[in-house]
Amino acid sequence: MLEGTNVNLRVMEKEDLPLYTEWINKPEFFGEYNGLMQLSKSEAEKMLENPYEQKYFVIEKKDGRKIGLIFHFYVLHPAGRQLEIGYVLVPSERGKGYCTEAVRIMMDYLFLSRDTMRVQACTDTCNLASQKVLEKAGFKKEGVSRKDFFTRGKWTDDCLYGILREEWKEPKILTRTA
Ligand SMILES: CC(C)(COP(=O)(O)OP(=O)(O)OC[C@H]1O[C@@H](n2cnc3c(N)ncnc32)[C@H](O)[C@@H]1OP(=O)(O)O)[C@@H](O)C(=O)NCCC(=O)NCCS
């Protein structure tokens, strides 16, 4: 468990699978800029075991309510040691600063626990909320990948954001691990 001020990040367990499957099958969960998915529980389970060491955390409020997901994985191949993150919140909990805090906690955790020089994130060029989250968490916009994702019937452009270890500098919000 990674503890912050308003949210904690808890490693996803088998018991979270039903909720995870329910979330990812709902188009509104991923918002308007992410692809649609329909997965059975066993397919969702397989998604959690993959070669890029993708690791999921449930974002929980302090009272234990589960409000979203944040995950990290190695870009292209684990040998590259380059990390990328992704995140989603349930619609009713957006706009309250929770995702920015979750990203900050994740950055503290990754830079404290991994010998990585940079962490990156990609987001649709139209996804202003996601770009704001990254900028507030100290990421810098590095460029745009054109026609990068096929999302909801069309090819979309993605912004690449990155944060370097020297820009992160020191832990900011991770208060405790349990
Ligand atoms: C993107 C997402 C994770 C943001 O989570 P969140 O908890 O709402 O983010 P925060 O509240 O920490 O910050 C959002 C910021 O974006 C701003 N924002 C929200 N919608 C916006 C919009 N349409 N245009 C510009 N800014 C916007 C908010 O005002 C806030 O900035 P502020 O703190 O300066 O007021 C959430 O909207 C979500 O789950 N979306 C669907 C999934 C998704 O797009 N995931 C990212 C994939 S890369």
The ligand as an SDF file (V2000), in Angstrom:
LIG
                    3D

 48 50  0  0  0  0  0  0  0  0999 V2000
   -7.8870   12.1630  -16.9910 C   0  0  0  0  0  0  0  0  0  0  0  0
   -8.3930   11.8640  -15.5920 C   0  0  0  0  0  0  0  0  0  0  0  0
   -7.6720   10.6460  -15.0760 C   0  0  0  0  0  0  0  0  0  0  0  0
   -8.1270   13.0730  -14.7000 C   0  0  0  0  0  0  0  0  0  0  0  0
   -8.4220   12.7390  -13.3490 O   0  0  0  0  0  0  0  0  0  0  0  0
   -8.9130   13.8350  -12.2850 P   0  0  0  0  0  0  0  0  0  0  0  0
   -8.8530   13.2620  -10.9230 O   0  0  0  0  0  0  0  0  0  0  0  0
  -10.1890   14.3920  -12.7640 O   0  0  0  0  0  0  0  0  0  0  0  0
   -7.7670   14.9010  -12.4170 O   0  0  0  0  0  0  0  0  0  0  0  0
   -7.4680   16.0900  -11.3910 P   0  0  0  0  0  0  0  0  0  0  0  0
   -8.7380   16.4930  -10.7150 O   0  0  0  0  0  0  0  0  0  0  0  0
   -6.3050   15.6750  -10.5600 O   0  0  0  0  0  0  0  0  0  0  0  0
   -6.9830   17.2320  -12.3970 O   0  0  0  0  0  0  0  0  0  0  0  0
   -7.6950   17.4960  -13.5630 C   0  0  0  0  0  0  0  0  0  0  0  0
   -7.3100   18.8920  -14.0380 C   0  0  0  0  0  0  0  0  0  0  0  0
   -7.7680   19.0120  -15.3750 O   0  0  0  0  0  0  0  0  0  0  0  0
   -8.6660   20.0990  -15.4690 C   0  0  0  0  0  0  0  0  0  0  0  0
   -9.6470   19.7430  -16.4710 N   0  0  0  0  0  0  0  0  0  0  0  0
  -10.6250   18.8280  -16.3940 C   0  0  0  0  0  0  0  0  0  0  0  0
  -11.3050   18.7890  -17.5540 N   0  0  0  0  0  0  0  0  0  0  0  0
  -10.7180   19.6830  -18.3670 C   0  0  0  0  0  0  0  0  0  0  0  0
  -10.9540   20.1260  -19.6910 C   0  0  0  0  0  0  0  0  0  0  0  0
  -11.9120   19.5920  -20.4320 N   0  0  0  0  0  0  0  0  0  0  0  0
  -10.1610   21.1000  -20.2050 N   0  0  0  0  0  0  0  0  0  0  0  0
   -9.1430   21.6420  -19.4800 C   0  0  0  0  0  0  0  0  0  0  0  0
   -8.8670   21.2540  -18.2120 N   0  0  0  0  0  0  0  0  0  0  0  0
   -9.6450   20.2980  -17.6800 C   0  0  0  0  0  0  0  0  0  0  0  0
   -9.2440   20.2560  -14.0740 C   0  0  0  0  0  0  0  0  0  0  0  0
   -9.7680   21.5530  -13.8740 O   0  0  0  0  0  0  0  0  0  0  0  0
   -8.0060   19.9730  -13.2340 C   0  0  0  0  0  0  0  0  0  0  0  0
   -7.1460   21.0770  -13.2050 O   0  0  0  0  0  0  0  0  0  0  0  0
   -7.0670   22.0840  -11.9050 P   0  0  0  0  0  0  0  0  0  0  0  0
   -6.6440   21.2270  -10.7340 O   0  0  0  0  0  0  0  0  0  0  0  0
   -6.0250   23.0780  -12.2820 O   0  0  0  0  0  0  0  0  0  0  0  0
   -8.4340   22.6360  -11.7370 O   0  0  0  0  0  0  0  0  0  0  0  0
   -9.9090   11.5650  -15.5780 C   0  0  0  0  0  0  0  0  0  0  0  0
  -10.5670   12.6250  -16.2090 O   0  0  0  0  0  0  0  0  0  0  0  0
  -10.2660   10.2620  -16.2790 C   0  0  0  0  0  0  0  0  0  0  0  0
  -10.2630    9.1920  -15.6610 O   0  0  0  0  0  0  0  0  0  0  0  0
  -10.5720   10.3280  -17.5910 N   0  0  0  0  0  0  0  0  0  0  0  0
  -10.8970    9.1490  -18.3640 C   0  0  0  0  0  0  0  0  0  0  0  0
   -9.6920    8.2440  -18.5730 C   0  0  0  0  0  0  0  0  0  0  0  0
   -8.5160    8.9730  -19.1570 C   0  0  0  0  0  0  0  0  0  0  0  0
   -8.6440    9.8230  -20.0270 O   0  0  0  0  0  0  0  0  0  0  0  0
   -7.3360    8.5840  -18.6540 N   0  0  0  0  0  0  0  0  0  0  0  0
   -6.0920    9.1330  -19.1020 C   0  0  0  0  0  0  0  0  0  0  0  0
   -5.6170    8.3420  -20.2350 C   0  0  0  0  0  0  0  0  0  0  0  0
   -4.0750    8.9780  -20.8050 S   0  0  0  0  0  0  0  0  0  0  0  0
  1  2  1  0
  2  3  1  0
  2  4  1  0
  2 36  1  0
  4  5  1  0
  5  6  1  0
  6  7  2  0
  6  8  1  0
  6  9  1  0
  9 10  1  0
 10 11  2  0
 10 12  1  0
 10 13  1  0
 13 14  1  0
 14 15  1  0
 15 16  1  0
 15 30  1  0
 16 17  1  0
 17 18  1  0
 17 28  1  0
 18 19  1  0
 18 27  1  0
 19 20  2  0
 20 21  1  0
 21 22  1  0
 21 27  2  0
 22 23  1  0
 22 24  2  0
 24 25  1  0
 25 26  2  0
 26 27  1  0
 28 29  1  0
 28 30  1  0
 30 31  1  0
 31 32  1  0
 32 33  2  0
 32 34  1  0
 32 35  1  0
 36 37  1  0
 36 38  1  0
 38 39  2  0
 38 40  1  0
 40 41  1  0
 41 42  1  0
 42 43  1  0
 43 44  2  0
 43 45  1  0
 45 46  1  0
 46 47  1  0
 47 48  1  0
M  END
$$$$
